[in-house]
Amino acid sequence: MPSFRAMTEADLPEVSKLGIESKATWGYPPGQMAVFREELTFDSNNLHSLTVAEVAMECDRLVGYYTLRRHADGSLELDHMFVAADRLRRGIGATMLQRAILKARELGATSLMLIADPSASGFYERFGAIKTGDHQSSIPDRTIPIYEIELGADD
């Protein structure tokens, strides 16, 4: 299983590439991938606006990342979570989500909100995420589900 460390500015090119390649595994057409490429390209401003940003490492290789963002109303959101395309379905995502939940609890959150790629809905639902609504995607005429994970004492 991966180890975790704080994301650094030096990681940003690799994090951006990993997120884009991971998103592409869902088979989006080139026009949509162009939009996602822009959204998933991290810079130092993105990094410094996050509450938590960690990378998952295996044998000195970055294999995933997740980020948490606190909103003005105090709510906490799982803002990004991606696993390297060649490391999917090996438990890294589950480990990262469990880590994100732990961090959210440490920050005093009682729930964790996330806006999920529709293709990842089943993954989040396996961890108790409940659909609470829909969010207008950056892609016209496309909505994506909003989920909430209640953070009890233990999961």
ChimeraX commands (.cxc) that place a marker at each C-alpha (Angstrom):
marker #1 position 0.00,0.00,0.00 radius 0.5
marker #1 position 1.19,3.52,-0.65 radius 0.5
marker #1 position 2.79,5.93,1.77 radius 0.5
marker #1 position 1.69,9.56,1.84 radius 0.5
marker #1 position 3.42,12.91,1.96 radius 0.5
marker #1 position 2.44,16.52,1.40 radius 0.5
marker #1 position 2.21,17.61,-2.22 radius 0.5
marker #1 position 4.92,20.12,-3.16 radius 0.5
marker #1 position 5.29,22.59,-5.99 radius 0.5
marker #1 position 7.86,20.24,-7.53 radius 0.5
marker #1 position 5.12,17.60,-7.80 radius 0.5
marker #1 position 2.72,19.79,-9.79 radius 0.5
marker #1 position 3.75,18.76,-13.34 radius 0.5
marker #1 position 3.58,15.07,-12.43 radius 0.5
marker #1 position 0.31,15.49,-10.49 radius 0.5
marker #1 position -1.24,17.30,-13.46 radius 0.5
marker #1 position -0.12,14.60,-15.91 radius 0.5
marker #1 position -1.34,11.80,-13.63 radius 0.5
marker #1 position -4.79,13.37,-13.18 radius 0.5
marker #1 position -5.25,13.93,-16.91 radius 0.5
marker #1 position -4.12,10.39,-17.82 radius 0.5
marker #1 position -6.35,8.91,-15.13 radius 0.5
marker #1 position -9.38,10.93,-16.31 radius 0.5
marker #1 position -8.74,9.76,-19.88 radius 0.5
marker #1 position -9.26,6.12,-18.84 radius 0.5
marker #1 position -13.02,6.81,-18.78 radius 0.5
marker #1 position -12.99,7.23,-22.58 radius 0.5
marker #1 position -13.97,10.89,-22.86 radius 0.5
marker #1 position -13.87,12.40,-26.37 radius 0.5
marker #1 position -11.03,14.82,-27.23 radius 0.5
marker #1 position -13.16,17.96,-26.81 radius 0.5
marker #1 position -14.13,17.04,-23.26 radius 0.5
marker #1 position -10.59,15.97,-22.43 radius 0.5
marker #1 position -9.37,19.42,-23.52 radius 0.5
marker #1 position -11.65,20.97,-20.87 radius 0.5
marker #1 position -10.56,18.44,-18.24 radius 0.5
marker #1 position -6.88,18.99,-19.14 radius 0.5
marker #1 position -7.25,22.66,-18.27 radius 0.5
marker #1 position -9.14,21.90,-15.03 radius 0.5
marker #1 position -6.65,19.25,-13.90 radius 0.5
marker #1 position -3.47,21.22,-14.56 radius 0.5
marker #1 position -2.23,22.34,-11.16 radius 0.5
marker #1 position -0.19,25.44,-10.48 radius 0.5
marker #1 position 1.14,26.92,-7.25 radius 0.5
marker #1 position -2.01,29.02,-6.76 radius 0.5
marker #1 position -4.13,25.84,-6.89 radius 0.5
marker #1 position -1.84,24.13,-4.41 radius 0.5
marker #1 position -1.81,26.99,-1.90 radius 0.5
marker #1 position -5.61,27.33,-1.97 radius 0.5
marker #1 position -6.07,23.76,-0.69 radius 0.5
marker #1 position -6.54,22.72,2.92 radius 0.5
marker #1 position -4.82,19.33,2.42 radius 0.5
marker #1 position -2.93,18.06,-0.62 radius 0.5
marker #1 position -1.15,14.74,-0.40 radius 0.5
marker #1 position 0.48,12.40,-2.88 radius 0.5
marker #1 position 0.48,8.62,-2.64 radius 0.5
marker #1 position 3.90,7.06,-3.17 radius 0.5
marker #1 position 5.00,3.50,-3.97 radius 0.5
marker #1 position 8.73,2.81,-4.20 radius 0.5
marker #1 position 9.51,6.50,-4.78 radius 0.5
marker #1 position 6.89,6.71,-7.55 radius 0.5
marker #1 position 3.92,9.06,-7.35 radius 0.5
marker #1 position 0.90,6.79,-7.91 radius 0.5
marker #1 position -1.97,9.03,-6.84 radius 0.5
marker #1 position -3.10,12.16,-5.08 radius 0.5
marker #1 position -6.03,13.64,-3.25 radius 0.5
marker #1 position -6.90,17.13,-2.09 radius 0.5
marker #1 position -9.28,18.58,0.48 radius 0.5
marker #1 position -10.68,22.10,0.28 radius 0.5
marker #1 position -12.44,23.99,3.05 radius 0.5
marker #1 position -15.18,26.29,1.77 radius 0.5
marker #1 position -16.18,29.65,3.24 radius 0.5
marker #1 position -19.17,28.04,4.96 radius 0.5
marker #1 position -16.82,25.66,6.79 radius 0.5
marker #1 position -17.73,22.55,4.78 radius 0.5
marker #1 position -14.95,20.28,3.59 radius 0.5
marker #1 position -14.77,18.88,0.06 radius 0.5
marker #1 position -12.75,16.06,-1.45 radius 0.5
marker #1 position -11.68,18.28,-4.32 radius 0.5
marker #1 position -9.54,15.87,-6.36 radius 0.5
marker #1 position -8.62,12.21,-6.12 radius 0.5
marker #1 position -6.81,10.36,-8.89 radius 0.5
marker #1 position -4.81,7.16,-9.21 radius 0.5
marker #1 position -2.18,6.57,-11.90 radius 0.5
marker #1 position -3.83,4.91,-14.91 radius 0.5
marker #1 position -1.56,1.85,-14.70 radius 0.5
marker #1 position -2.26,1.43,-10.96 radius 0.5
marker #1 position -6.08,1.48,-11.05 radius 0.5
marker #1 position -8.07,-1.25,-9.28 radius 0.5
marker #1 position -5.25,-2.18,-6.89 radius 0.5
marker #1 position -6.58,-0.62,-3.71 radius 0.5
marker #1 position -4.75,2.70,-3.98 radius 0.5
marker #1 position -7.97,4.69,-4.40 radius 0.5
marker #1 position -9.55,2.99,-1.39 radius 0.5
marker #1 position -6.46,3.71,0.70 radius 0.5
marker #1 position -6.45,7.35,-0.42 radius 0.5
marker #1 position -10.14,7.80,0.34 radius 0.5
marker #1 position -9.66,6.30,3.80 radius 0.5
marker #1 position -6.73,8.68,4.32 radius 0.5
marker #1 position -8.83,11.66,3.16 radius 0.5
marker #1 position -11.61,10.67,5.58 radius 0.5
marker #1 position -9.10,10.44,8.42 radius 0.5
marker #1 position -7.70,13.88,7.58 radius 0.5
marker #1 position -11.21,15.33,7.33 radius 0.5
marker #1 position -12.01,14.00,10.80 radius 0.5
marker #1 position -8.76,15.48,12.14 radius 0.5
marker #1 position -9.91,18.83,10.74 radius 0.5
marker #1 position -13.15,18.51,12.68 radius 0.5
marker #1 position -15.44,17.74,9.75 radius 0.5
marker #1 position -18.60,15.73,10.37 radius 0.5
marker #1 position -19.12,15.07,6.67 radius 0.5
marker #1 position -17.12,15.16,3.48 radius 0.5
marker #1 position -18.67,16.44,0.27 radius 0.5
marker #1 position -17.46,15.43,-3.17 radius 0.5
marker #1 position -18.47,16.01,-6.76 radius 0.5
marker #1 position -17.75,12.74,-8.53 radius 0.5
marker #1 position -17.11,11.75,-12.08 radius 0.5
marker #1 position -20.22,9.72,-12.94 radius 0.5
marker #1 position -17.99,6.77,-13.80 radius 0.5
marker #1 position -16.61,6.78,-10.23 radius 0.5
marker #1 position -20.00,6.91,-8.51 radius 0.5
marker #1 position -20.01,3.21,-7.64 radius 0.5
marker #1 position -16.60,3.51,-6.00 radius 0.5
marker #1 position -17.75,6.29,-3.67 radius 0.5
marker #1 position -21.06,4.58,-2.94 radius 0.5
marker #1 position -19.15,1.52,-1.70 radius 0.5
marker #1 position -17.71,3.83,0.98 radius 0.5
marker #1 position -21.13,5.01,2.09 radius 0.5
marker #1 position -21.36,8.15,-0.05 radius 0.5
marker #1 position -24.95,9.31,-0.48 radius 0.5
marker #1 position -25.99,11.29,-3.53 radius 0.5
marker #1 position -27.31,14.68,-2.41 radius 0.5
marker #1 position -27.76,16.45,-5.74 radius 0.5
marker #1 position -26.28,17.27,-9.11 radius 0.5
marker #1 position -23.73,19.84,-10.18 radius 0.5
marker #1 position -23.50,21.51,-13.60 radius 0.5
marker #1 position -20.32,20.27,-15.22 radius 0.5
marker #1 position -17.95,22.51,-17.13 radius 0.5
marker #1 position -19.11,20.48,-20.13 radius 0.5
marker #1 position -22.37,21.95,-21.52 radius 0.5
marker #1 position -25.52,19.86,-20.99 radius 0.5
marker #1 position -23.76,17.57,-18.51 radius 0.5
marker #1 position -24.36,17.26,-14.79 radius 0.5
marker #1 position -22.31,15.29,-12.32 radius 0.5
marker #1 position -23.40,13.87,-8.98 radius 0.5
marker #1 position -22.74,15.52,-5.63 radius 0.5
marker #1 position -22.13,13.09,-2.76 radius 0.5
marker #1 position -21.71,13.34,0.96 radius 0.5
marker #1 position -19.90,10.92,3.24 radius 0.5
marker #1 position -20.96,11.14,6.88 radius 0.5
marker #1 position -17.93,10.97,9.15 radius 0.5
marker #1 position -18.91,9.04,12.25 radius 0.5
marker #1 position -16.46,8.09,14.96 radius 0.5
marker #1 position -15.07,5.19,12.87 radius 0.5
marker #1 position -15.68,3.69,9.48 radius 0.5
marker link #1:1,2 radius 0.2
marker link #1:2,3 radius 0.2
marker link #1:3,4 radius 0.2
marker link #1:4,5 radius 0.2
marker link #1:5,6 radius 0.2
marker link #1:6,7 radius 0.2
marker link #1:7,8 radius 0.2
marker link #1:8,9 radius 0.2
marker link #1:9,10 radius 0.2
marker link #1:10,11 radius 0.2
marker link #1:11,12 radius 0.2
marker link #1:12,13 radius 0.2
marker link #1:13,14 radius 0.2
marker link #1:14,15 radius 0.2
marker link #1:15,16 radius 0.2
marker link #1:16,17 radius 0.2
marker link #1:17,18 radius 0.2
marker link #1:18,19 radius 0.2
marker link #1:19,20 radius 0.2
marker link #1:20,21 radius 0.2
marker link #1:21,22 radius 0.2
marker link #1:22,23 radius 0.2
marker link #1:23,24 radius 0.2
marker link #1:24,25 radius 0.2
marker link #1:25,26 radius 0.2
marker link #1:26,27 radius 0.2
marker link #1:27,28 radius 0.2
marker link #1:28,29 radius 0.2
marker link #1:29,30 radius 0.2
marker link #1:30,31 radius 0.2
marker link #1:31,32 radius 0.2
marker link #1:32,33 radius 0.2
marker link #1:33,34 radius 0.2
marker link #1:34,35 radius 0.2
marker link #1:35,36 radius 0.2
marker link #1:36,37 radius 0.2
marker link #1:37,38 radius 0.2
marker link #1:38,39 radius 0.2
marker link #1:39,40 radius 0.2
marker link #1:40,41 radius 0.2
marker link #1:41,42 radius 0.2
marker link #1:42,43 radius 0.2
marker link #1:43,44 radius 0.2
marker link #1:44,45 radius 0.2
marker link #1:45,46 radius 0.2
marker link #1:46,47 radius 0.2
marker link #1:47,48 radius 0.2
marker link #1:48,49 radius 0.2
marker link #1:49,50 radius 0.2
marker link #1:50,51 radius 0.2
marker link #1:51,52 radius 0.2
marker link #1:52,53 radius 0.2
marker link #1:53,54 radius 0.2
marker link #1:54,55 radius 0.2
marker link #1:55,56 radius 0.2
marker link #1:56,57 radius 0.2
marker link #1:57,58 radius 0.2
marker link #1:58,59 radius 0.2
marker link #1:59,60 radius 0.2
marker link #1:60,61 radius 0.2
marker link #1:61,62 radius 0.2
marker link #1:62,63 radius 0.2
marker link #1:63,64 radius 0.2
marker link #1:64,65 radius 0.2
marker link #1:65,66 radius 0.2
marker link #1:66,67 radius 0.2
marker link #1:67,68 radius 0.2
marker link #1:68,69 radius 0.2
marker link #1:69,70 radius 0.2
marker link #1:70,71 radius 0.2
marker link #1:71,72 radius 0.2
marker link #1:72,73 radius 0.2
marker link #1:73,74 radius 0.2
marker link #1:74,75 radius 0.2
marker link #1:75,76 radius 0.2
marker link #1:76,77 radius 0.2
marker link #1:77,78 radius 0.2
marker link #1:78,79 radius 0.2
marker link #1:79,80 radius 0.2
marker link #1:80,81 radius 0.2
marker link #1:81,82 radius 0.2
marker link #1:82,83 radius 0.2
marker link #1:83,84 radius 0.2
marker link #1:84,85 radius 0.2
marker link #1:85,86 radius 0.2
marker link #1:86,87 radius 0.2
marker link #1:87,88 radius 0.2
marker link #1:88,89 radius 0.2
marker link #1:89,90 radius 0.2
marker link #1:90,91 radius 0.2
marker link #1:91,92 radius 0.2
marker link #1:92,93 radius 0.2
marker link #1:93,94 radius 0.2
marker link #1:94,95 radius 0.2
marker link #1:95,96 radius 0.2
marker link #1:96,97 radius 0.2
marker link #1:97,98 radius 0.2
marker link #1:98,99 radius 0.2
marker link #1:99,100 radius 0.2
marker link #1:100,101 radius 0.2
marker link #1:101,102 radius 0.2
marker link #1:102,103 radius 0.2
marker link #1:103,104 radius 0.2
marker link #1:104,105 radius 0.2
marker link #1:105,106 radius 0.2
marker link #1:106,107 radius 0.2
marker link #1:107,108 radius 0.2
marker link #1:108,109 radius 0.2
marker link #1:109,110 radius 0.2
marker link #1:110,111 radius 0.2
marker link #1:111,112 radius 0.2
marker link #1:112,113 radius 0.2
marker link #1:113,114 radius 0.2
marker link #1:114,115 radius 0.2
marker link #1:115,116 radius 0.2
marker link #1:116,117 radius 0.2
marker link #1:117,118 radius 0.2
marker link #1:118,119 radius 0.2
marker link #1:119,120 radius 0.2
marker link #1:120,121 radius 0.2
marker link #1:121,122 radius 0.2
marker link #1:122,123 radius 0.2
marker link #1:123,124 radius 0.2
marker link #1:124,125 radius 0.2
marker link #1:125,126 radius 0.2
marker link #1:126,127 radius 0.2
marker link #1:127,128 radius 0.2
marker link #1:128,129 radius 0.2
marker link #1:129,130 radius 0.2
marker link #1:130,131 radius 0.2
marker link #1:131,132 radius 0.2
marker link #1:132,133 radius 0.2
marker link #1:133,134 radius 0.2
marker link #1:134,135 radius 0.2
marker link #1:135,136 radius 0.2
marker link #1:136,137 radius 0.2
marker link #1:137,138 radius 0.2
marker link #1:138,139 radius 0.2
marker link #1:139,140 radius 0.2
marker link #1:140,141 radius 0.2
marker link #1:141,142 radius 0.2
marker link #1:142,143 radius 0.2
marker link #1:143,144 radius 0.2
marker link #1:144,145 radius 0.2
marker link #1:145,146 radius 0.2
marker link #1:146,147 radius 0.2
marker link #1:147,148 radius 0.2
marker link #1:148,149 radius 0.2
marker link #1:149,150 radius 0.2
marker link #1:150,151 radius 0.2
marker link #1:151,152 radius 0.2
marker link #1:152,153 radius 0.2
marker link #1:153,154 radius 0.2
marker link #1:154,155 radius 0.2
view
